Amino acid sequence: MAFSADISVLGPGKVGTTLAVLAARAGLHVAVAGRRADQAAQAAAQAGAGASACSLDEAAAAAPLVLLTVSDSAISRLCLELAQRRSFSPACVVAHCSGLLDSAALAPARVLGCRVGSLHPLASFPSVDVAVAAFAGTWCFVEGDAEAVWALERLAGRLGAARCLTLPPGRKPLYHAAAVMACNYLAGLMDAAAALAGQAGIDPDQALPALEALVRGTVDNVFSMGPAAALTGPITRGDAQAVRMHLEAMRDLDPGLRALYLAAGRWTVQLARKKGSISQQQARDLQDVLGEGWGLESLRSERP
């Protein structure tokens, strides 16, 4: 008798195990597989009684919905291998969970008659327990063939996602860039702020704690009021002199810090205009300080 499941998860890493745990808790029978049988067995055990470990080929054939939860670089390769062995059931939905790649990465499965798509939970996965606990607040984004989108939207709902939205074709890289800017670059921005605080004479061990209340308050305001209403500081006041003094003080520091300040400042001038807190002339004065002529040319002249 062939192995049967409601959903198959191929890739027992943090994302795959998280989805397997959530699916099993939702009452679905989950097939879990990976290149290493011990990792698949461990993920299935973590998911609980509703999950079973099996081989990659068994999992690919076991369910009407097959998720490839492997790294971006492995998605196309794994799909091709399984398609060449005709492991997928012809009428199944095959999807991956990459935030960057779209359903075109699953072309070999589509050739077999499968419907293909992608499901990306917009969240970080520091550990399975943390990701499972936070999933109820997570938005999911899907794209692909109409049948795949429908199945993935239903799955997101079963797993308890906050919302599930469909991305237009060809937009995944822009979507992923937005996520990277909001998550990864925020960490980089905080590191840069701590570095500047260190240059101001604040002990490195105290820099982040000193900034914490300011940052948390700002983030809360951004999500409760919107970025424009939450904006404070010299740019929203049109204080070009303060910005000029910042840049003068940073003249001998790492050019990367100044370049980051300049780029963020130029965008923030646009935000202040949107807020209506500065005039067109104030915006021009700020952009003169932050723009190509003053800022970037001075950076170029300092590079060896």
C-alpha positions as CSV (number, residue, x, y, z in Angstrom):
1,M,0.0,0.0,0.0
2,A,1.4,3.4,-1.0
3,F,2.3,5.9,1.8
4,S,-0.4,8.6,2.1
5,A,-0.5,12.0,3.7
6,D,-2.3,15.4,3.5
7,I,0.8,17.4,3.0
8,S,4.5,16.5,2.4
9,V,7.4,18.6,3.7
10,L,10.7,17.9,1.9
11,G,13.5,19.6,3.9
12,P,13.5,19.1,7.7
13,G,15.3,22.4,8.6
14,K,13.8,25.1,10.7
15,V,11.2,26.3,8.2
16,G,10.2,22.8,7.2
17,T,9.9,21.5,10.8
18,T,8.0,24.6,11.8
19,L,5.4,24.0,9.0
20,A,5.3,20.3,9.8
21,V,4.6,21.1,13.5
22,L,1.8,23.6,12.6
23,A,0.3,21.2,10.1
24,A,0.2,18.3,12.5
25,R,-1.4,20.5,15.2
26,A,-4.0,21.5,12.6
27,G,-5.0,17.9,12.2
28,L,-3.2,17.2,9.0
29,H,-1.2,14.0,8.4
30,V,2.3,15.2,7.4
31,A,5.0,13.3,5.5
32,V,8.5,14.6,6.3
33,A,11.5,13.8,4.2
34,G,15.1,14.9,3.7
35,R,18.4,13.7,2.3
36,R,19.3,12.5,5.8
37,A,16.8,10.1,7.3
38,D,17.8,10.9,10.9
39,Q,17.0,14.6,10.4
40,A,13.6,13.7,8.8
41,A,12.9,11.4,11.7
42,Q,13.8,14.1,14.2
43,A,11.6,16.6,12.5
44,A,8.7,14.2,12.4
45,A,9.1,13.4,16.1
46,Q,9.0,17.1,16.9
47,A,5.8,17.5,14.8
48,G,4.2,14.8,16.8
49,A,1.8,11.9,16.2
50,G,0.4,13.5,13.0
51,A,3.7,13.3,11.2
52,S,5.7,10.4,9.7
53,A,9.2,10.3,8.3
54,C,9.8,8.7,4.9
55,S,12.1,8.9,1.8
56,L,12.1,11.9,-0.5
57,D,10.4,9.9,-3.3
58,E,7.7,8.5,-1.0
59,A,7.0,12.0,0.3
60,A,6.8,13.5,-3.2
61,A,4.2,10.9,-4.1
62,A,2.3,10.8,-0.8
63,A,0.3,14.0,-0.7
64,P,-1.8,16.4,-2.9
65,L,0.4,19.3,-1.6
66,V,4.2,19.0,-1.6
67,L,6.3,21.7,0.0
68,L,10.0,21.9,-0.9
69,T,11.4,23.6,2.2
70,V,15.1,23.5,1.2
71,S,17.5,26.3,0.6
72,D,17.0,28.5,-2.4
73,S,20.0,27.0,-4.2
74,A,18.7,23.5,-3.7
75,I,15.0,24.0,-4.9
76,S,15.4,23.6,-8.6
77,R,17.9,20.8,-8.2
78,L,15.6,18.8,-5.9
79,C,12.6,19.5,-8.1
80,L,14.4,18.3,-11.2
81,E,15.6,15.1,-9.5
82,L,12.2,14.2,-8.3
83,A,10.6,15.1,-11.7
84,Q,13.1,13.0,-13.6
85,R,12.2,10.0,-11.4
86,R,8.5,10.9,-11.9
87,S,8.1,10.9,-8.1
88,F,5.3,13.6,-8.1
89,S,1.7,12.6,-8.5
90,P,0.6,14.3,-11.8
91,A,-2.3,16.2,-10.2
92,C,-0.5,17.5,-7.1
93,V,0.5,21.0,-6.1
94,V,4.2,21.5,-5.7
95,A,5.4,24.6,-3.9
96,H,8.5,26.0,-2.3
97,C,9.0,28.4,0.6
98,S,11.6,30.8,-0.8
99,G,11.1,34.5,-0.3
100,L,13.2,35.3,-3.4
101,L,12.4,32.7,-6.0
102,D,9.0,32.3,-7.7
103,S,7.2,29.3,-9.0
104,A,9.4,29.2,-12.2
105,A,12.0,27.4,-10.1
106,L,9.6,24.4,-10.2
107,A,9.2,24.2,-14.0
108,P,10.2,20.4,-14.1
109,A,7.2,19.6,-11.9
110,R,4.9,21.7,-14.1
111,V,6.0,19.7,-17.2
112,L,4.7,16.6,-15.4
113,G,1.3,18.2,-15.0
114,C,1.7,19.5,-11.5
115,R,0.4,22.9,-10.4
116,V,3.3,24.9,-9.0
117,G,3.5,27.9,-6.6
118,S,5.4,29.4,-3.7
119,L,4.4,30.1,-0.1
120,H,6.6,32.4,2.0
121,P,5.8,33.2,5.6
122,L,7.1,36.8,6.2
123,A,8.9,35.9,9.4
124,S,12.3,35.0,10.8
125,F,12.9,31.4,12.0
126,P,15.5,31.7,14.8
127,S,14.3,28.3,16.2
128,V,11.3,26.0,15.6
129,D,9.7,26.8,19.0
130,V,10.0,30.5,18.5
131,A,8.6,30.4,14.9
132,V,5.7,28.2,15.9
133,A,4.8,30.5,18.8
134,A,4.9,33.6,16.6
135,F,3.2,32.1,13.5
136,A,-0.3,33.4,14.5
137,G,0.9,36.9,13.8
138,T,2.7,36.1,10.5
139,W,1.5,37.2,7.1
140,C,2.1,34.7,4.3
141,F,2.6,35.6,0.6
142,V,1.8,33.2,-2.3
143,E,2.1,33.2,-6.1
144,G,2.0,30.7,-8.9
145,D,-0.7,28.7,-10.8
146,A,-4.2,29.5,-9.8
147,E,-4.9,26.1,-8.4
148,A,-1.6,26.2,-6.4
149,V,-2.4,29.7,-5.0
150,W,-5.8,28.5,-3.9
151,A,-4.3,25.4,-2.1
152,L,-1.6,27.5,-0.5
153,E,-4.0,30.1,0.7
154,R,-6.1,27.4,2.4
155,L,-3.0,25.9,3.9
156,A,-1.9,29.2,5.4
157,G,-5.3,29.6,6.9
158,R,-5.2,26.0,8.4
159,L,-1.7,26.8,9.9
160,G,-3.0,29.9,11.6
161,A,-1.4,32.7,9.6
162,A,-2.6,36.2,10.3
163,R,-3.2,36.9,6.6
164,C,-2.3,35.5,3.2
165,L,-1.8,37.7,0.2
166,T,-1.1,36.9,-3.5
167,L,1.9,38.6,-5.2
168,P,1.7,39.6,-8.9
169,P,3.9,37.7,-11.3
170,G,7.5,38.7,-11.4
171,R,7.5,40.6,-8.2
172,K,9.2,38.2,-5.8
173,P,12.7,39.9,-5.9
174,L,11.1,43.3,-4.9
175,Y,9.1,41.6,-2.2
176,H,12.2,39.9,-0.9
177,A,14.2,43.2,-1.0
178,A,11.5,44.9,1.1
179,A,11.7,42.1,3.7
180,V,15.5,42.3,3.7
181,M,15.4,46.0,4.2
182,A,12.9,45.8,7.1
183,C,14.7,42.9,8.9
184,N,18.3,42.4,7.9
185,Y,19.1,46.1,7.2
186,L,17.5,47.2,10.4
187,A,20.0,45.1,12.2
188,G,22.8,46.7,10.1
189,L,21.4,50.1,10.8
190,M,21.4,49.5,14.6
191,D,25.0,48.3,14.4
192,A,25.9,51.5,12.6
193,A,24.1,53.6,15.2
194,A,26.0,51.7,18.0
195,A,29.3,52.3,16.1
196,L,28.6,56.1,15.9
197,A,27.6,56.1,19.6
198,G,31.0,54.5,20.3
199,Q,32.7,57.2,18.4
200,A,30.9,59.7,20.6
201,G,32.6,58.1,23.7
202,I,29.8,55.8,24.8
203,D,31.1,52.4,26.1
204,P,30.3,49.8,23.4
205,D,28.6,47.6,26.0
206,Q,26.3,50.4,26.8
207,A,25.5,51.8,23.3
208,L,22.7,49.4,22.4
209,P,21.1,49.5,25.8
210,A,21.2,53.3,25.7
211,L,19.4,53.3,22.3
212,E,16.9,50.6,23.2
213,A,14.0,52.7,24.5
214,L,14.4,55.2,21.7
215,V,14.3,52.4,19.1
216,R,11.4,50.5,20.6
217,G,9.4,53.7,20.9
218,T,10.0,54.6,17.3
219,V,9.1,51.2,16.0
220,D,5.9,51.2,18.1
221,N,5.1,54.6,16.7
222,V,5.8,53.6,13.1
223,F,3.3,50.7,13.3
224,S,0.7,52.6,15.2
225,M,0.9,56.0,13.4
226,G,2.7,55.2,10.1
227,P,6.3,56.2,9.2
228,A,5.5,59.9,8.3
229,A,3.7,60.7,11.5
230,A,6.3,58.8,13.6
231,L,9.2,60.8,12.0
232,T,11.0,63.2,14.4
233,G,14.4,64.8,14.4
234,P,16.4,67.4,12.5
235,I,15.2,66.5,9.0
236,T,11.5,66.7,9.9
237,R,12.3,70.2,11.3
238,G,14.2,71.2,8.2
239,D,17.4,71.7,10.2
240,A,20.1,71.5,7.5
241,Q,22.7,72.9,9.8
242,A,22.4,70.0,12.3
243,V,22.7,67.5,9.4
244,R,25.8,69.4,8.2
245,M,27.4,69.3,11.6
246,H,26.7,65.5,11.8
247,L,28.5,65.0,8.5
248,E,31.4,67.2,9.4
249,A,31.9,65.2,12.7
250,M,31.9,62.0,10.6
251,R,34.4,63.2,8.1
252,D,37.3,61.1,9.5
253,L,35.2,58.0,10.2
254,D,34.5,54.9,8.1
255,P,33.2,56.2,4.8
256,G,30.6,53.4,4.9
257,L,29.0,55.1,8.0
258,R,28.7,58.4,6.2
259,A,27.4,56.8,3.0
260,L,24.7,55.1,5.0
261,Y,23.8,58.3,6.8
262,L,23.6,60.2,3.5
263,A,21.4,57.6,1.8
264,A,19.1,57.3,4.7
265,G,18.9,61.0,5.0
266,R,18.0,61.6,1.4
267,W,15.1,59.2,1.7
268,T,14.0,60.7,5.0
269,V,13.8,64.2,3.3
270,Q,11.2,62.7,1.0
271,L,9.3,61.3,4.0
272,A,9.4,64.7,5.7
273,R,7.9,66.3,2.6
274,K,5.2,63.6,2.6
275,K,4.5,64.5,6.3
276,G,4.3,68.2,5.3
277,S,6.7,69.3,8.1
278,I,9.2,71.0,5.8
279,S,8.8,73.4,2.9
280,Q,10.1,72.8,-0.6
281,Q,13.0,75.2,0.0
282,Q,13.9,73.3,3.3
283,A,13.9,70.1,1.4
284,R,16.2,71.5,-1.3
285,D,18.6,72.8,1.5
286,L,18.7,69.4,3.1
287,Q,19.3,67.6,-0.2
288,D,22.1,70.1,-1.0
289,V,23.8,68.9,2.2
290,L,23.0,65.2,1.6
291,G,23.3,65.2,-2.2
292,E,25.9,64.2,-4.7
293,G,27.8,67.4,-4.7
294,W,28.6,67.7,-1.0
295,G,28.3,64.2,0.4
296,L,29.4,61.6,-2.1
297,E,32.1,63.6,-3.8
298,S,33.8,64.2,-0.4
299,L,33.6,60.5,0.2
300,R,35.2,59.7,-3.1
301,S,38.1,62.1,-2.4
302,E,38.8,60.4,0.9
303,R,39.1,56.9,-0.5
304,P,42.7,55.8,-1.1
